[in-house]
Every structure is written in C-alpha cells, then in structure tokens.
C-alpha cells in the first residue's frame, strides 16, 4: 500500500470512530436512558471543554518529546478503551466524566492527524496543497459510513430495505457483549479506534520538530500570546461573534437524531424512512459539507469574507427553521433541505473565519491566532451552547418528558437570526479581492 493510501485509511478511521456515536448519542441519552436535556447538554459539552486545552498540550508534547504518530496511537487506544466502558454506565453524572475522558483523548487527534499527514507527505516529496485534500475528504466519508453503520446495526428498528439483516447482526453483537442493541455504536467506535491506534505505530516516523524555543515562556508555548488580539477592537468583535456562532455549530449534531427519532412516537410517522433511517438522513449534512467546500473559492472572490460569513449565519437560520417546520410526510423536503443547507452553514463560517484570521494577523502569532479562533468556536462556544441549550430545553420546552421540537428549533433559528443581524450591523470589513488567497479543495 503506497503512502497516500495509508494516510487515506488513517483519515477514514479518524472520523469513523467519531461519527459512529456523535450524532446518535442524543437519542441514546434521551430515548434509551431517559435522561434530561441538562444532563445530556453537560455530557455533550465535554467536546468543547476538552478542546480548550488538550490540542495545545498534545501539540507541545509532540513538538518536544514524543513522535507524533506514537502519541496519536496511544491516544486512540485509550479513547477506544474508554468508549468500550460507556455501555456499562447508567448514571449521567458518571457518563459525563467517562465521555470527558474519551474527548480528552480524541479531540487532540484531529489536529495530530493533520500534522502527521503533512509531515509524511512532505518527507515523501508530495505536494501537500495538491495531495492532502483528497486524503482529508475520506475523513468525511468515514464519518458518513459510520453513521450508516450505526443506523443499520445499532437500532431496534433499522431501515426497511435492510431491516432483517441489520437487526440480526445488531442483536448478535449486542448478545455477545450482553448489552442492549443501541450500545453497539460505542463498541464499533471502540474496536476501530484501537485498530487505528495500533495501525498508527506502523506509519513512517514523525519525530519532534522542536520548533518551540527552549527559553519560550509557558504562555508562549501554549500559544496564549495570541490573546493580545483582544486589544484590537475589530478582532475582538470577530472573536466574540465566533463564540456566539460557535454555540450553535453543534446543536443539530446534538439534537438532530433524537428529533427525527421522536417522530416515531406519532403513529402516522412510526414506520417512515425518516424515523427508521434517521441517521442516514442526517448524513446528508456531511455529504453536503464535502460539496459546499468546492463553492467556497467562488463565493469568497465574489462576495468577500464578511459576506460569506453572513451567508453562513443566514444558512444557520434556515437550518434550524426548516427543522422547525419539517415532518416525514409533506414536510420531508424541509428536512432534506435543512441537511443540504448545513454544508453552507458549517463550511462557509469555518473557512472564511480562518481566512480572516490568516489575512489580518501578524505572521509571528498566526498559528496561535488560528488556535484562538478554534478555541472560541469549538471550545468556549461549543461548551456554552451545549450547557445552555440543555438547560433551556428542560426549562421551557419539555413537558412530561416530551419535547416541543418545533419551538426548540424555532428558538435556535431566532438566536441565529439575531447573531446574523448584529454581525451585519456591527462588524465592519471591506471586501478586497486581493486579500483572498487561493482556497484549495
């Protein structure tokens, strides 16, 4: 197997072991365990919490002390072992710490996998700009395949076209482990994470680069010197909006599968494909993500960074609003369109935001500034979004353990609309086509 194929397999498994449970853990917590929105919100917030510090810490370790591919392998083996324990946990407070432990191990591997791929490609004389994107896209494909895998083999009611086969295999796996069938998702992720961890030890060596100066302060080593960007009013405002929108980025990943599953409580929708194949329906979002990446260069050149970010915010309004009014019958088109819009909503903000940081910060702190942008969106924003949304759903939109999904999604849509209007009014940035570098896909 040539080196590009080996890296492609790494990328595929990297996101397979996340996609196997990330979208469906809401259904697991709400419908299988009967836990509250606040309890689930706390559990899901561990993604954001671990993103605040683990990527920086593991980056220092890989830069100074241990080969990146070995650290990557160790983290995935630990991640797999922790996930294997998840089905035995029956208390939400305990699961919070278990998932937090899993996220401490998993979240830094996302950036580590990129670093490993870059390093190996460069050492083998490949063009990173040309050869990395086709490798990375297999990560998204891995995420999609994992969602389908879980829908078929970790559900008590798999899609009709594969119902008997999926149920038979799923029950066999569940019987082997002595757990309910819905716990299979964690066994899938655990098994392939350990496989990936072991596999990573066979990859070409990626020794420490020792790029961090020995006399660098602890603040500099963690990249915290980028916090001085908050003294720039324009950048501070951008980072504040990044936090606000970051609070919305994971909401449909948190609640989308549980939302579709709850249609099964309505007699006329109980056997619909939206209910039986809900995770497959949700995977349209990831498929859309891969396609909208191709449109980003045109939109950036034509409209500029601010307008593309604003388009993303409007897309989030549509994402939530279409879910609010969609249903498995005459409103099916709204659910499908919401999933298609997701690609624009997610990619346009992340990539245009990253380019804004790239084109407006000093080169000496650019990497740290990118880390700060990610921390505000995937760290602080995601953490607050998870915690607050769970509290709001419990307090205002849940009666007798039944959730008012129409009002929930409408509330999220209004939130996104307020952010979009405020961004359009207060964030000043003039479009200059010359500042837009080539966006490779």
C-alpha positions as CSV (number, residue, x, y, z in Angstrom):
1,X,0.0,0.0,0.0
2,X,1.5,3.3,-1.0
3,X,1.9,6.2,1.5
4,X,-1.1,8.2,0.2
5,X,-3.4,5.2,0.6
6,X,-2.1,4.5,4.1
7,X,-2.8,8.1,5.1
8,X,-6.3,7.9,3.4
9,X,-7.0,4.9,5.7
10,X,-5.9,6.9,8.7
11,X,-8.2,9.8,7.7
12,X,-11.1,7.4,7.1
13,X,-10.8,5.7,10.5
14,X,-10.1,9.0,12.3
15,X,-13.6,10.3,11.7
16,X,-15.3,6.8,11.5
17,X,-14.6,6.4,15.2
18,X,-16.2,9.7,16.0
19,X,-19.2,9.5,13.6
20,X,-20.2,6.1,15.0
21,X,-21.7,7.8,18.0
22,X,-21.5,11.6,17.9
23,X,-24.8,12.1,16.0
24,X,-26.7,9.3,17.8
25,X,-25.6,9.9,21.4
26,X,-28.6,12.3,21.8
27,X,-31.0,9.5,21.0
28,X,-29.1,7.2,23.3
29,X,-29.3,9.6,26.3
30,X,-32.9,10.8,25.7
31,X,-34.7,7.8,24.5
32,X,-32.7,4.8,25.6
33,X,-31.6,6.2,29.0
34,X,-34.4,8.7,29.6
35,X,-32.1,11.5,30.8
36,X,-32.9,15.2,30.8
37,X,-31.7,17.9,28.3
38,X,-29.5,19.4,31.0
39,X,-27.8,16.1,31.7
40,X,-27.2,15.4,28.0
41,X,-26.1,19.0,27.4
42,X,-23.4,18.6,30.1
43,X,-22.2,15.3,28.6
44,X,-22.0,16.8,25.1
45,X,-20.3,19.9,26.4
46,X,-17.2,17.8,27.1
47,X,-16.3,18.2,23.4
48,X,-15.9,21.9,23.8
49,X,-14.3,21.7,27.3
50,X,-11.6,19.3,26.1
51,X,-11.0,21.4,23.0
52,X,-10.0,24.3,25.3
53,X,-6.7,22.8,26.4
54,X,-5.9,19.3,25.0
55,X,-4.8,20.3,21.4
56,X,-2.3,22.8,22.8
57,X,-0.9,20.4,25.4
58,X,-0.5,17.4,23.0
59,X,1.0,19.8,20.4
60,X,3.7,20.7,22.9
61,X,4.3,17.1,23.7
62,X,4.6,16.1,20.0
63,X,6.8,19.1,19.3
64,X,9.2,18.4,22.1
65,X,9.2,14.9,23.4
66,X,7.5,12.1,21.5
67,X,6.9,11.1,17.9
68,X,3.5,12.4,16.7
69,X,2.4,9.0,15.3
70,X,3.1,7.3,18.6
71,X,1.3,9.9,20.6
72,X,-1.6,9.7,18.1
73,X,-1.7,5.9,18.5
74,X,-1.6,6.0,22.3
75,X,-4.5,8.5,22.4
76,X,-6.6,6.4,20.1
77,X,-6.1,3.2,22.1
78,X,-7.0,5.0,25.3
79,X,-10.0,6.5,23.5
80,X,-11.2,3.1,22.4
81,X,-10.8,1.5,25.8
82,X,-12.8,4.3,27.4
83,X,-15.6,4.0,24.8
84,X,-15.8,0.3,25.5
85,X,-16.8,1.1,29.0
86,X,-19.6,3.5,28.1
87,X,-22.4,1.0,27.7
88,X,-21.9,-0.2,31.3
89,X,-22.6,3.4,32.6
90,X,-26.1,4.0,33.8
91,X,-25.7,7.3,35.6
92,X,-25.5,10.6,33.6
93,X,-23.0,12.2,36.1
94,X,-20.7,9.2,35.7
95,X,-21.1,9.3,31.9
96,X,-20.1,12.9,31.9
97,X,-16.6,12.0,33.3
98,X,-16.3,9.0,31.0
99,X,-17.1,10.9,27.8
100,X,-14.9,13.8,29.1
101,X,-12.1,11.3,29.4
102,X,-12.8,10.0,25.9
103,X,-12.8,13.5,24.5
104,X,-9.5,14.4,26.2
105,X,-8.0,11.5,24.2
106,X,-9.9,12.1,20.9
107,X,-10.1,15.8,20.3
108,X,-6.3,16.4,20.0
109,X,-6.0,13.6,17.5
110,X,-7.9,15.7,14.9
111,X,-5.0,18.2,14.7
112,X,-2.4,15.5,15.2
113,X,-3.7,13.5,12.2
114,X,-3.3,16.6,10.0
115,X,0.2,17.2,11.3
116,X,1.2,13.5,10.7
117,X,-0.2,13.6,7.2
118,X,1.6,16.9,6.4
119,X,4.9,15.6,7.8
120,X,4.8,12.3,5.9
121,X,3.7,13.8,2.6
122,X,6.5,16.4,2.8
123,X,9.1,13.8,3.7
124,X,8.0,11.7,0.7
125,X,8.2,14.7,-1.7
126,X,4.4,15.1,-2.2
127,X,2.7,18.4,-2.8
128,X,0.7,19.0,0.4
129,X,-1.6,21.5,-1.2
130,X,-2.4,19.2,-4.0
131,X,-2.3,15.8,-2.3
132,X,-3.7,16.4,1.2
133,X,-7.3,17.5,0.4
134,X,-8.2,14.2,-1.5
135,X,-6.9,12.4,1.6
136,X,-8.8,14.5,4.1
137,X,-12.1,14.2,2.2
138,X,-12.0,10.5,3.1
139,X,-12.4,11.5,6.7
140,X,-15.8,13.0,6.0
141,X,-16.6,9.8,4.0
142,X,-15.6,7.8,7.1
143,X,-17.9,9.8,9.3
144,X,-20.8,9.2,6.9
145,X,-20.1,5.5,6.6
146,X,-20.0,5.3,10.4
147,X,-23.4,7.0,10.7
148,X,-24.9,4.5,8.2
149,X,-23.2,1.6,10.1
150,X,-24.8,2.7,13.4
151,X,-28.2,3.2,11.8
152,X,-28.2,-0.3,10.4
153,X,-26.6,-2.3,13.3
154,X,-27.3,-0.2,16.4
155,X,-31.0,0.3,16.1
156,X,-34.0,-1.7,17.2
157,X,-35.8,-0.6,14.0
158,X,-33.3,-0.4,11.1
159,X,-34.4,0.8,7.6
160,X,-36.9,-1.5,5.9
161,X,-34.6,-2.3,2.9
162,X,-32.1,-3.9,5.3
163,X,-34.2,-4.5,8.4
164,X,-33.9,-8.2,8.9
165,X,-30.1,-8.4,8.2
166,X,-29.3,-5.3,10.3
167,X,-31.5,-6.5,13.2
168,X,-30.0,-10.0,13.2
169,X,-26.3,-8.8,13.1
170,X,-27.0,-6.0,15.6
171,X,-28.7,-8.4,18.1
172,X,-25.8,-10.9,17.7
173,X,-23.3,-8.2,18.5
174,X,-25.4,-7.0,21.5
175,X,-25.9,-10.5,22.7
176,X,-22.1,-11.1,22.5
177,X,-21.4,-8.1,24.8
178,X,-24.5,-8.6,26.9
179,X,-25.7,-5.1,26.2
180,X,-28.8,-3.5,24.5
181,X,-28.5,-3.1,20.8
182,X,-28.3,0.7,21.0
183,X,-25.0,0.3,22.8
184,X,-23.4,-1.2,19.7
185,X,-22.4,2.2,18.4
186,X,-19.8,2.5,21.2
187,X,-18.4,-0.9,20.5
188,X,-18.0,-0.1,16.8
189,X,-16.1,3.1,17.7
190,X,-14.1,1.4,20.4
191,X,-13.0,-1.5,18.1
192,X,-11.9,0.6,15.2
193,X,-10.2,3.2,17.5
194,X,-8.0,0.6,18.9
195,X,-7.3,-0.8,15.4
196,X,-6.4,2.8,14.3
197,X,-4.2,3.2,17.4
198,X,-2.2,0.1,16.6
199,X,-2.1,0.9,12.9
200,X,-0.6,4.3,13.6
201,X,2.5,2.7,15.0
202,X,3.3,1.3,11.6
203,X,3.3,4.7,9.9
204,X,6.5,6.5,9.0
205,X,8.2,8.2,12.0
206,X,7.2,11.8,12.7
207,X,9.8,12.8,15.3
208,X,9.6,16.0,17.4
209,X,10.4,19.1,15.4
210,X,11.5,21.1,18.5
211,X,10.2,24.3,16.9
212,X,9.3,25.8,20.2
213,X,12.3,27.6,21.7
214,X,13.7,26.1,24.9
215,X,13.6,29.5,26.6
216,X,10.0,30.2,25.5
217,X,7.6,31.1,28.3
218,X,4.8,28.8,29.3
219,X,2.4,31.4,27.9
220,X,4.2,31.3,24.5
221,X,4.3,27.5,24.5
222,X,0.6,27.3,24.9
223,X,0.0,29.9,22.2
224,X,-1.7,32.2,24.7
225,X,0.2,35.2,23.5
226,X,-2.4,35.4,20.8
227,X,-4.8,36.7,23.4
228,X,-3.4,40.2,22.9
229,X,-5.6,40.2,19.8
230,X,-8.4,41.1,22.1
231,X,-6.9,44.6,22.4
232,X,-7.8,45.1,18.7
233,X,-11.5,46.1,18.6
234,X,-12.2,44.6,15.2
235,X,-10.6,41.3,16.0
236,X,-12.2,41.2,19.5
237,X,-15.6,41.7,17.8
238,X,-14.9,39.0,15.3
239,X,-13.9,36.6,18.1
240,X,-17.0,37.5,20.1
241,X,-19.2,36.6,17.1
242,X,-17.2,33.4,16.7
243,X,-18.1,32.5,20.2
244,X,-21.8,33.2,19.7
245,X,-22.0,31.3,16.4
246,X,-19.8,28.5,17.9
247,X,-22.6,28.0,20.4
248,X,-24.9,27.0,17.5
249,X,-22.4,24.9,15.5
250,X,-23.1,21.6,17.2
251,X,-26.8,22.0,18.1
252,X,-28.1,19.8,15.2
253,X,-25.4,17.2,15.8
254,X,-26.6,17.2,19.4
255,X,-30.3,17.0,18.9
256,X,-30.9,16.1,15.2
257,X,-31.1,12.4,15.5
258,X,-33.2,12.5,18.7
259,X,-35.6,15.0,16.9
260,X,-36.1,12.6,14.0
261,X,-36.4,9.6,16.3
262,X,-39.2,11.3,18.2
263,X,-41.4,11.3,15.1
264,X,-41.7,7.6,15.8
265,X,-43.9,8.4,18.7
266,X,-46.5,9.7,16.2
267,X,-48.5,6.7,14.7
268,X,-48.6,8.0,11.1
269,X,-44.8,8.5,11.0
270,X,-43.7,5.5,13.0
271,X,-42.6,3.4,10.0
272,X,-41.4,6.2,7.8
273,X,-37.9,6.2,6.5
274,X,-37.2,9.4,8.3
275,X,-37.5,7.5,11.6
276,X,-36.0,4.2,10.5
277,X,-33.2,5.8,8.5
278,X,-32.8,8.9,10.6
279,X,-29.0,8.7,10.9
280,X,-28.8,8.2,7.1
281,X,-31.0,11.3,6.6
282,X,-28.6,13.2,8.9
283,X,-25.6,12.0,6.9
284,X,-26.8,14.2,4.1
285,X,-25.4,17.1,6.1
286,X,-21.9,15.6,5.9
287,X,-22.3,14.9,2.2
288,X,-23.4,18.5,1.7
289,X,-20.3,19.6,3.6
290,X,-18.0,18.0,1.1
291,X,-19.8,19.6,-1.8
292,X,-20.1,23.2,-0.5
293,X,-16.3,23.2,0.1
294,X,-16.0,23.3,-3.7
295,X,-18.1,26.5,-3.9
296,X,-16.1,28.5,-1.3
297,X,-13.4,29.9,-3.7
298,X,-16.1,31.4,-5.9
299,X,-18.1,32.9,-3.0
300,X,-15.0,34.4,-1.4
301,X,-13.8,36.1,-4.5
302,X,-17.2,37.3,-5.5
303,X,-18.6,38.5,-2.1
304,X,-15.7,38.7,0.3
305,X,-15.0,37.3,3.8
306,X,-17.7,39.2,5.7
307,X,-20.5,38.5,3.3
308,X,-19.6,34.8,3.2
309,X,-19.7,34.6,7.0
310,X,-23.0,36.4,6.9
311,X,-24.3,33.9,4.3
312,X,-23.3,31.2,6.7
313,X,-25.2,32.8,9.6
314,X,-28.3,33.1,7.4
315,X,-27.9,29.4,6.4
316,X,-27.9,28.5,10.1
317,X,-31.3,30.3,10.4
318,X,-32.6,28.2,7.6
319,X,-31.0,25.0,9.0
320,X,-32.9,25.4,12.3
321,X,-36.1,27.0,10.8
322,X,-36.5,24.2,8.2
323,X,-36.2,21.6,11.0
324,X,-38.9,23.5,13.0
325,X,-41.5,23.1,10.2
326,X,-40.4,19.8,8.7
327,X,-42.0,16.4,9.1
328,X,-41.7,12.9,7.5
329,X,-44.7,13.5,5.2
330,X,-45.4,16.7,3.3
331,X,-42.6,18.4,5.2
332,X,-39.9,15.9,4.2
333,X,-38.5,18.4,1.7
334,X,-37.8,20.8,4.6
335,X,-35.8,18.2,6.5
336,X,-33.8,17.2,3.4
337,X,-33.2,20.9,2.5
338,X,-32.1,21.6,6.1
339,X,-29.5,18.9,5.8
340,X,-28.3,20.3,2.5
341,X,-28.1,23.8,3.9
342,X,-25.8,22.5,6.7
343,X,-22.8,22.3,4.4
344,X,-23.0,26.0,3.6
345,X,-23.7,26.9,7.2
346,X,-20.8,25.0,8.7
347,X,-18.1,25.3,6.0
348,X,-18.6,28.9,5.0
349,X,-18.1,30.2,8.5
350,X,-15.2,28.0,9.5
351,X,-13.2,28.5,6.3
352,X,-14.0,32.2,5.8
353,X,-13.3,32.9,9.5
354,X,-10.0,31.1,9.3
355,X,-9.1,33.2,6.3
356,X,-10.0,36.4,8.1
357,X,-7.5,35.4,10.8
358,X,-4.9,34.5,8.2
359,X,-5.2,37.8,6.4
360,X,-5.4,40.2,9.4
361,X,-2.9,38.9,12.0
362,X,0.8,39.2,12.3
363,X,2.7,36.2,10.9
364,X,4.5,35.7,14.2
365,X,1.3,34.8,16.0
366,X,-0.7,33.5,13.1
367,X,-0.7,29.9,14.2
368,X,-1.7,30.9,17.8
369,X,-4.4,33.2,16.4
370,X,-5.9,30.3,14.4
371,X,-5.8,28.2,17.6
372,X,-7.6,31.1,19.4
373,X,-10.3,31.2,16.7
374,X,-10.8,27.4,17.0
375,X,-10.9,27.7,20.8
376,X,-13.6,30.4,20.7
377,X,-15.8,28.4,18.3
378,X,-15.2,24.7,19.1
379,X,-14.1,25.3,22.7
380,X,-15.9,28.1,24.6
381,X,-18.7,28.5,22.1
382,X,-19.5,24.8,21.8
383,X,-19.2,24.3,25.6
384,X,-21.7,27.2,26.4
385,X,-24.0,26.1,23.6
386,X,-24.2,22.5,24.9
387,X,-24.8,23.5,28.5
388,X,-27.2,26.4,27.9
389,X,-29.3,24.6,25.2
390,X,-29.8,21.6,27.5
391,X,-31.0,23.9,30.3
392,X,-33.3,25.9,28.1
393,X,-34.9,22.7,26.5
394,X,-35.6,21.3,30.0
395,X,-37.0,24.5,31.5
396,X,-39.1,25.8,28.6
397,X,-39.7,23.1,26.0
398,X,-40.1,19.8,27.8
399,X,-43.4,18.7,29.4
400,X,-43.8,15.1,30.9
401,X,-40.5,14.1,29.2
402,X,-41.9,15.2,25.8
403,X,-40.0,17.8,23.9
404,X,-41.6,20.6,21.8
405,X,-39.2,20.3,18.9
406,X,-41.0,22.9,16.8
407,X,-40.4,25.5,19.5
408,X,-36.9,24.3,20.2
409,X,-35.7,24.7,16.6
410,X,-37.6,28.0,16.2
411,X,-35.8,29.3,19.3
412,X,-32.4,28.3,17.8
413,X,-33.4,29.9,14.5
414,X,-34.3,33.2,16.2
415,X,-30.9,33.1,18.0
416,X,-29.0,32.6,14.8
417,X,-31.1,35.4,13.1
418,X,-30.2,37.8,16.0
419,X,-26.5,37.0,15.6
420,X,-26.7,37.5,11.8
421,X,-28.3,40.9,12.1
422,X,-25.9,42.0,14.8
423,X,-22.9,40.8,12.7
424,X,-24.2,42.6,9.6
425,X,-24.6,45.9,11.5
426,X,-21.6,46.0,13.9
427,X,-18.8,44.1,12.1
428,X,-17.1,46.4,9.6
429,X,-14.9,44.8,7.0
430,X,-14.4,46.0,3.4
431,X,-14.0,43.4,0.7
432,X,-10.7,43.4,-1.0
433,X,-10.4,40.6,-3.6
434,X,-6.6,40.8,-3.4
435,X,-6.6,39.7,0.2
436,X,-8.2,36.3,-0.6
437,X,-5.5,33.7,-1.1
438,X,-6.2,30.6,-3.3
439,X,-8.5,28.2,-1.5
440,X,-7.6,24.7,-2.4
441,X,-10.0,21.8,-2.3
